[in-house]
């Protein structure tokens, strides 16, 4: 949810390597919290509970997996040997990379030698990635099943947070602010360690709060300090408000234990409705439990109902496939499960698993980013007004259906990221967290600070101990229970500043980032979140949706950063919308290149030409900006084309590839945009009125524009297929050459007259001709490496909707002598509105 524009400057960061450890179990004594901590509610109460039987279930599962592995005999032994061999090979290759990096220091100034070494290093890194994939598959063979996520590592101690000043000297004037921020982070780490047993134990709040099972029965606990009295109600007790009264402790936690029935069955049947009934300062109210794992909307009802979800063991989905290795370069397919059907309906997790995941794999993406997973009462919010943070969206199926989807993605070698919303929450009182205990300041700030006027939603109080537990545990729940591989954090800009980025135009001045408008509590939460995830599960991927360009966002926490692996390069999409509003002859090559490359050095970025934001009603996708109404009549291959269609198809391919190849270290595409999906997204809406009584027309609650027409891309008689095939080709080019993460990048030409952009990334030479009419013969392009080059991708191929003006088998031989500040060059024919990529033979 972008609110401003970004200018990114200076700074750099380096990789952090952590070692894996073993799981540990904390059973602390009863603790008290000193008043000096200045927080109204503290929860050392969690340490007062004895370890219950369910704590041993992961150990039992691992024991069972070990027995299964033993039964496999000789076949398992062979697999173990392969695992060891693959691990040893990966270790040897890492040592080779280390030696190469040391050699690199001695070669500075020798461009050709440096490029050769960088190319070899990139090749080895891709080989390591392949070995990791093989290793993960072999480990599944050893155990016979994937089982739960591997035991978490032991949390490493906090670092000193000093590396950021070496990486970016411009941070030095803001040292006081940054030291205070890091000091607050270390203080939280210390207090959590002292009173909760550390982040590992603190982030398992779902094992204590909400509904838990033990040998005694079902225990339900809820933090609701503002409530004076509470009882658990539901189908199980005929909604009798006096049948199961809860007790409240001094920390504001209500609790009740319901013993199993005489026949051993649980007191609350699986699938039955539950709520908490409370006497609050604002009156009596019934709420869905805050830690509920499933919620549904009954036909004809508006508020949701909490569902006690605890299927019998034999009905639970068991993960069969291990997690894929973390990709070296990230190619993300952003998807919304509900609107992923060809038909005008809400799609299911099972249909997405069977129909869409194979499509994503075939296109060459190695990650899928799932939107709208957390339960949200309003479908049209795109999943950003979350009501139940631990519950999967029931519109698309059950928790076990989602697990099956994720497991299938892992089988295909695709990592699964979740679009997590911790920046705000739904304003709903009946089925959300708002005024849960009858007060305005329960999970959120009170008054204006707790309300986002543009989003009409509530804002978390990140400085509250219980809110911190809730949010950290929420992340870990999705990682452990569903085996997500990471998160794209929505609305990070809104979190980091008290002005939420609203009505701000960030210029890149460091004073805009480090001052009184910075929400240090939110910054510390993000640091602790990244620290917890990367500390316990080092392969977790985190991405920040930050439009402000705040320095250190994508720097590891021990070095003084916020800890994200990537930030979204959000300025690029805005730039393309701006450019598409201009005449072709006015396109500024230098300005386009500047926007694509204007990012903080060594803070990795995920670039995109367009995301879901640009596809919503009221905006236009790039395809619609380019081709507009002509898309309705001239996309058939056996019919006439128009200059608008020819121009649109050519530029659509070029915009996507130049964004991928220059814009960052990762790339994102929203589903359907790979083939130029026509029209826009419009969620089903009824007629309504705004707060001032103004009539707002709906769309008849239609799903017609809330789906994805994948059938258009599959139709061999339509031009959409060419765009789809080009998307696959550029992904597979990146997979083969790894150019997004190559250290070698050199832009040799930005020609405003010829409208040409020429650059090297890795071993490849990219030639973009944006000229609207001129093609150039014998055009000389500079390169670093001498020798023979060949075409490895040509946007003008007939199969991509082009005019086939080049010979794909042609070879290009370099000449000695400097050209465009490159030591070698070769001559090419560059047709208008094409991109051609060359690689050394």
N, C-alpha and C positions, 0 to 999 in steps of 0.2 A: 504494500500500500504506500506508494511513493507520495511524498508530500513536497519535495524540494528537488533541486538539482545539485550536482556534485562536481567539485574540482578537487582532484587528488594530487598530492605533492609529496616528494621526498621519501626518505626512510627505507629500511629494508629489514628482513628477518631471515633466520636460518632454521633448518629442520631440527626438531627435538626428538631424540630417541629415548624411549623409556624401556625398562626391562620388566618382564612379566614376573608375577609372583604367584601366590596361592591365596585362596579365599580365607577369610578369618571370621570368626563368630564372636560378637561382643555381648556380654551379659553383665552390664555394669551395676553398681550398687545404687541405692536410692540417693539422689543428689539434690542439692538446693542451689538456687541461682542467686548470686549476689545482686543487691539492689543497684549497684554501680553500673550494671549493664544497660540500664535505662530502656528496657523493653517491657511492656505491660504483661505479656504472657510468655512464659518460657516452658519448655517441655522436657525437662529432665525426667518427667513422669514416664517417658518411654523406657527408661532404664529400670523402672520399678517392676516391669513385667518379666516373669520368668520365661526362659526359652521354651516354646511349646513344641509339640510333636511335629508341626508342619515345617519347622526350621530344619528338620532332618530329612525332609523329602528329597531335596536336591542330592544329598549324599546317597540316599537309597537308589535314586535313579542312576547315579554314576556307578554305584555298585552293580546294579542290574546290567548296565551297559558293559561293565567289565566282564561279567559272567557270559554275556552274549559273545563278546569278543573271544573269550577263551574257547568257546565251543567251536569257533571257526577253524581251529587247528592250524594245519600247514598253510592254508590259504591266507589266514590272517598274518602268519609269520612272514610270508612273501610280501604282503602289503606293507607291513611294518618296515621291512628292509627298504622298500621303495620310498616310504615316507622319509626314512633316515637319509637315503641317498639324495632325495630332492632337497631336503633341508641342508645337507652338506654342500650340495651344488650351489644353492642360494647363498650360503655363507661364503663360499669361495669367490663367488661373483661380487659380493659386497666388498670383500678385501681387494678385489681388482679395481673396483670403483674408487676405493679409498686411495690406492696407489696412483690411479689416474688423476685424482684431484690434487694430490701432492705434486705430480709431474706438471700439472696445469699451471701451477704457480711459477715454475721455471720457464714456461713457454710464452709468457705474456709478451706481446709485440709480434710474435710470429703467427699471423692470423690463420694461415692455412693449417699449421700444425695444431693450433688450438681447436679449430673446427673439426679436424680429424679426431682429436681426442674426445671432444664433446659428443661427436656422433657415435663413437664407440661406447662411451659412457651411457648414452641414451639407449643404445641397442642392448647393453647389458641390463639396464634397469627394466626394459621390457621383458627380457628373458627371466629375470627374477620374478616379475609379476606372473609370468606363465608358470614358473615352478611353484609359486605360492598357490595358484589355482589347482595345479596337479596335487600338491600336498594336501589341500583341503579335501579333495575328492578321495584321496587314498585314506585319510583318517576316518572318513565315513565307512569305508570298506573294513577297516580294522575293528571298529566298534559295532558294525552292523546297523547302526542308526545314528542320525545326526544328534539326537538328544537335545537337551537344553543348552543354552549358551554356556560356553566354557567358563570355568570359575574365574571370577574377576581377579585382576592383579591387586597387590597391596598398594594402597595410595602412596606415591612418593611424597616426601616432605616438600613444603613450599620452597621455591627458589628465592633468590635475592632480588629479582626484578630489576637488575641493572643493565642488562644487555641492550635495552631499547635506546639508551643514550649513546652507545657506541654505534648502533645501527643508524640512528637519526639524530645528529647533533642539534638539529633545530628544536628538539624537545627539551633541551637543557634549560631554557628560561621558564619552563613549566614544570620543573622538577618538584617543586613543593606540592603542587596539585597531584602529580603522578605518584609521589611518595606517600601522600595521604591516602590516595586510592589503594595503593598496594598494601599500606599499613592496615587499612580496614579489612581488606581481603585476608591478610594473615591473622588479624584479630578474630574474624569469623572462623577461620580454620582452627585456630587454637581453642576457641570456646566450644566448637562442635566436637573437637577431639576430647576435651575435658569433660563435657557434660553428656555427650551422646555416644562416645566411643569412636568418633571419626566419621568422615564423609561416607565411608562404605556402609556403616550401620545407619547413619542419619538418612540416607537416600533410600532406605527400605521401609519407609513409613507405611506402605500398603500392607506390610506384614503385621501391623498393629492397629491401624485405623481402618474404618470401613468394616466390611464383613470378613471374618477369618474363621477357618475351621480348625478344630483340634479334637483330641479324644474326648473332651468334655461336651462338645457340641458346637454351636455357632456363637461367636462373640461379635458384637457390634459396638464400635466406639466412634464417637463424633466429637470434634472440637467445636463447641458453640458457646463461648464464654458469656455472650449476651443473653442467652436463654435462661429462664429461671426453672423450667421444668420440661421434661421430655419423655416421650414414650415411642416405642417402635410399633408401627402399625402396618397392616398389609392383608393380603388374601389369607395368609396363614392363621390370623386371629380374627378374621371377619371385620377388620378395620376398627377393632375395639380399642379406643384410646386409653383405657384404664387397665388393659390386660397385661401389658408388658412395659411397666414403668422403669425408666433408666435412672441410674445414680450418677451424680456429678461430683468430680473431684475438685481439688483446689486450683487446678490448672484450667478449668473450664471444659474438661472432657467428660462427656456422658458415656455410660457403659451399661451393657446388659449381656448376659450369657444365657442362651436358650439350650438346655440339655437336649440331646438326641431323644427321639421317641423310644418307646420300649422295644420296638423291633429293630432299633439301630438306625432307622432312617432319620434324616435331618429334620429339625423342627420347622424349617422353612423349605418347602419343596422348590426344586430347581424350576426356574421360569415364572415364579409367582411375583406379583407386584408388592413393593415395599416402599414405605416413606417414614420419615421421622416427624412426629407431631410435637410441636413446641409452644410453650408459653413464652412470648418474647416481648421486649419493650414496645413493639409496634402491634401487639395482639397475637392471637392464636394463629398458627400457620402450619401447614404440612409441606415438607420439602423433600426433594429427592436427596438421598445421602450424598455428601460431597465426594466420597471416594467410590461411588457406584461404578460397577464394571460394565453395565449394560442398561440402556433405557430405551423405551419404545413409546410411540404415540398411538394410542388406541383410535380406531376409526371413529370419526365424528367428534373427537376431543381435541382441544388445543394444547393444554399442558402435557408434557411427557410424564411417564411413570417409570420409577426405578424398578429394575428387574433383578431379583436375586439369581445370579448366573453361576451355577455350580453343577455342570453335567456329571453324570457317572463317569468313572475312570475310563470305561470302555468306549465312551462317546467323545472323549476329548481328542482333539487333533494332535497327533504326534509328529513332530518335525522329522523329516527323513533325510534332509540334505544339509550339509554344512554351509557355513557362510562363504561366499566368494572372497578371494583376496581383495584388499583395497586397491582400486585402480590407480595407476600412476597418473593418468589424465582422465578427467571426469567428463563424460558425455551424458547429459541428463535429459531424460524424457519426462517432462512435467505433465501429470495426468490427474484427471478428476474421474474417479470410478463411476459415480452416478451418471455423468453425462457422456460416458464412453461408448454408448450403444449407437448403432446405426439407426435404430428405431426410436421414435419419440417417447421415451420412457426413462425410468431410473434403472440403470444397469446394476448388476449384482457383482459382488467380489468374485463369485465363481465364474461368471461370464467374462469378466475382465481377465481372470486367470487363463481361461481357455482361448479367448479370442484376441485379446489385446497384447498380452505378454509376448506371444510368438511374433507378433508384428514388430514390437519394440526390439526384440532380439535380431530379427531379420534386417532392421534398419541400421544396426550397428551401435546402438546405444548400450552403455554398460551400467547405467543407473536409471532407476525410475523414481521420480519424486511424487508421492501421493498426497494430493490435497484433500481437505475436508474429511479426515479420518476421525478426529475427535467429534463427539456428538454435538450437534448444533440444531436448535429448534427451527431456525429459519433457513430453508434450503437455499434461498436466493442470496444468502450472505457469503456464498462460495466456501463455507466452512470456517469463516473468520470470526463469527460470533459464537464462541464455544459455550455450551451450557454444562456439559458433563465431561470433565477433562480426562478421566480414566476409562471412558466408555467409547467403543467404536461406533461409528455412525450406523444405526440400525436400519436405515433405508436400504442399505446395500447387502445386508446379511448379518450373520452372527460373528462373535469373536473367532470361532473356529473356522469360519469361512475366510476371514482375513488371514489367519495363520496359514491356511492352505495356499492362498495367493502368494504370500511372502515366500513360502517354502518352494513353490514352483519357480518364482523369480530366481531364487538362489540356485535351483537346479539348472537354470539356463545361464548361470554366471552373471546375473544382474543384481547389483546391490540395490537395496530399497531404502530410500530416504523418506522421512515424514515431514510434511509442512506443519510444524508445531506452532501453536499460538499461545505464547506466554506474555505477550505485550498488552493484552487486554482481555476482557471477558464479556459475555452477553449481559445486557442490562436486565434480562428476565429475572423476576423475583420468584415465580411459581416453580420453575424447573431449572434454574441456574443458581449461581453462587451469590448473586446480588441480594443483600440484606438477609443472608441465610439465617443468622441468629437474631434477626429483627433489628440489627443496628446497621448504620451506614459505614462503619469502619471495621468490619469483620476481616475479610480478606483484602479489602481495598482501602485506599486513602479516603478519608471523609471529605465532604465538601467538594469544591471545584477541582482540587488536585486529584480527586479520585474519579473524575468524569472526563471522557474524551468527547468534546462537543462535536467534532466532525464525524466520528464513528458511532456516536450514541452508545457508548459502552463504558464499562468500569475499568479502572486502572489499579493494578495490584500495589500493595504496600510491600516492597521488596525488603524493607528493613525489619519486617516482623518475623520472628523465629518460626512460627507455625506456617506462615506463607512460604518461607524458604524451604521448610520440610516438604510441604505440599508440592511445590514446583520441581524440586530436585527429584523427589520420589516419582513424580509423573514422568520425567524423562527416563528414569531407570526402569519404570514399569514397561514402557514401550520397547526399550532395548531388550529387556529380559523376557518378558512374557510373549512378545510378538517377534522378537529377533530382528527388529529394524536395525539398519546399519548406520543410521545417523539422522540428522535433522537439518532442515532449512528453517531457521528461526524467523518468523514473520515479525515485521514492525519493529526491528531493532532500533531504528532511528527514534521512534516514538518513546522507546524505553530509556534511551541514553540521555535525553534532555527533558527538563521540566516544561519546555515549550513544545515538546514532541515533534519538532521540526516543522510545525505549522506556521505558515506565513514567513518562512525563513528562506533565504537564498544563500546557501553556503558558498563562500568564495575561496576557501582553502586557508584562510588566516587561522593560525593555530589558536588564537584567542577565542575563536568561536567554539572550540572543542573542549577547552579546559578552563572552566570558570564557574560562576555561581549558577549558571543554567544547566550544568551537568548534574544528572541524577546519580550521585555516587552509589546510593543503595542499589540501584538497578545495575550499575556497572559491576559492583561486587557480586551480585547474583549471577550475572553472565560469566564472570571469572570463575566463580565456584562451580557453575554448571559445566563449563568446558573442562575445568580441572578435574571434576568428578568423573566425567565421561571418558576423557583421555587417560586419566590415571587408572581407572578400573578396566577400561576397554580401549587400549591404545589405537585400534583400527577404526574407531568411531569417526565419522565424517560430520563436521558441523559447518554450516554456511550462514552468514549473517546478511539479512536484507537491510542494508544500511545505505541510505542515499547521501548521507552527510560527508562520507569520506574520512571519518574520524581516524587519525593515526593510531596504530597499535591494535586495531580490532582483530586483525589476522596475524597476530604475533603470539606465540605460546605464553601461557600464564607465568611460568617460572622466569621468563625473560622480561616480565613486566607488562605483557600485553593482555588483551581480553580473552584470547585463546581460541578464536575461530580458525578453522582451516582455510576457509575462503570467505570473501565477501562477494555479493552480487554486484556486478559492474552495471549499475542501473542507468548511468548517463547515456549508454550506447543506444538503448531503445528510444530515448527521448530525442537523441540526435537524428536517428533515422526518420522519425516522424517530422522533424524540422526540415530535413533534406528533401523528403518526398513532397513537401509543400512548395518547393522551388522548381524552376525550369531546369532541365538537364544541363543546359549550357552554363548555368550558374552554380553547379555543384563545385564545392571547394575541396580539392583532393587533400590539401594540407590540413584543413580543418577536420575532415573525416578521419585521417590518420591520427591526428592529435587526440581526438576523442577516444579512439580505440586503444591508444597506447598510454593515455594519461591516467596512470594508476601507480600506487605506491610500490616502489621496488621491493620485490620479494615478499610482498603481502599478496598471496594468490587470489585471483579473481575468477568468478564464473561469469562469462559474457553471454549475452543473448540479444538477438535482434528484436524479438518480441516475446512476451510471456502471456499469461492469462489476462493481465491488466489491459493489454491492447486489444484483446478479443471481445471484451464486454460491450454490451449495448451502449451506444453513445460514443464509442470509439471505433476505430477501424483496424483490421489486420493489415500487414504490409501488402498482402495479395490484393486486398480490397482497395487500398490506397492506390495501387498501381493499375488495377484493371477495372475496378468498379462494376458498373452494370454490364459491361461487355462479357463478364464471366457467365452471365445467364444464357448467352446466345452463341458464343464463339469458342467454346472449349472442346468441341468435337473435332477429332483428327480428320474425319472425312468431310468436314465442312470448311467454309472459308474462315480465315483468321482476320485479324485487324491489326493495324500498327500498335494499338494500345495493348492487345494481347501479346504480340511479339515482344514489345518493350517490357511488359510486366513479367513475362516468364524469364526473360534474360536477366533482368535486374534482381528478381527474387532470388535466383541462384547465386548471383554475385554478392548480394548483401549478406546472405547467410554464410557463405564461405569466408568472406573477408572478416566478418565478425568472429567466426571460429578461429581463424588463423592469426589474427592480430589482437583480438580483444581480451584475452586472458589465458589462464591455465586450465580452464574448464569451459564447457559450453552447455547451454540449456535451450531446449525447444519445447513449446507447449503443444500438446497433442493436436494433430490436424494441421498445424502450420507448416509441417514438413512438405505437404503437398498443396499448400495454398488454399486452405479450407475457405470456401465462400461464406459470405455474410458474417454474422456476429453471434455472440452468445447472449441469449435472453432467457433467464430462468422464469418458470411459470409464475405469473403474478395476477392477483385479483385487483379489481378497482378498489381504491382506498382514498383516504384524505390525510394530508399532513397535519402537523400540530396546529397550524393556523387555519385549518379548515379548507385548504385548497384541494380540489379534486385531482387525483393522480390516476390516470387510466391504466388498467392492467393489460394483459395480453390474452385474457380468457383462460388463464391458468394452463396455457399451452406449453408442451414440451418440444414443439416443432424446431425451435432454435436452441434447444438445450440438449444437443446430441452431437455426435461426430460422424460425418458421412465418409467413413473409410471405404465404402463401396465406390466412391468417385476415384480414389487412388488406385483401386484394383481394376477399374474398367480400362481395358486395353485400347478402347476407342476414344478415350478422353485425354486431354493434355495434362491433367492432374498427375497421371502416372509418371510422366517424365520428371516432374518436380520431385515426386516421391523417390524415384530411382536416383536422382542426383543427391538427395539427402543421404541415402544409403551409401552412395559412392564416397561422399566427403567424410562420413564417419569411418568408413573402412580405410580410407587414405590415412586418417589420423591414427587409427589403430595400428596400421602397418609402420608408419614413420614416427609416431609420437611427437609431432611437431608442436603441439600446444605446450608441452613441458620442456621443450628443448631450450638449452641455455643460449643457443646462438640465434640471434635475431638482428637483422640489419635491413633498414629501409633505404634502398639506394636511389629511388626515384619517386617524386611526387610532382608530376608534370601537369600544370594547370591548363596549358594549351592543348596538349594531346589527350588530357584527361586520363593519364596512365599512372598506376601505382605499381611499383616493382619492389619486392622485398624477399629476403631469405629468412626462412625459419627452419632450423635444423639443416638437413641436407637439401631441402627443397627450395626452388625458386618459383615464386608466385608472380604472375603477370596479369594485372587487372586492367582492362581497357574499358573505361566508363564512357567513352566518346559516343555520342548519340548517332553519328553517321560515319565517322572516319575509321577505316581499317588501315593498318600500317604494315608494309612489306619490309623485309630486311631490317627490322627494328632491333637495335643492339641493346641487350640487357646485361648488366654486370653480374658477376658471380665471384664467389671466393675460391671454389675448387676448380682446378683445370680438368679437362677430359671431355668425355662424351655424355650428353644429356638426352633423356627421352621424355615424352609426354606421359604423365601418370594420371592426370585428370584434365578433361576438356569439357567445359560447360556447353560447348557448341555441338556436342554429339547429337545425332538424330534422336537417339534413345532418351536424351534429356530434354527434348523439345527444341533443339537447336537446328542449325543449317548445315552442319558437317563441312565446314570450310577448311579443316585441317586434315593432314594425313597422320593418322594415329601411329603409324610405324616409323615416322621420320626420326632421324637422329640429328643431334646438334653438337657441333664440335667447337670447343672454346678457342679463342685467340688470346695470345699474350698481349699485355699492355693494359694500362689502367683505364677504366671507364666507370663513370659514376662512383668514383672512389673505391672501386673494386679491382683487384689485380688481374682478373680475367673477365671475358665476356663471350657471348654468342649471339647470333642473329636469329630472329623469329618472325613469323607472320602473326600479327595480333589482330584478329577481327574485332569489329566494334561490338560493344556490350558482351564481352566474353571474359572468362578467367581461364587461364591455362596454367597448370602446375607442372614443373619440370624437375626431374630427379637425375642425379648422376648414375650412369650405367654401372 
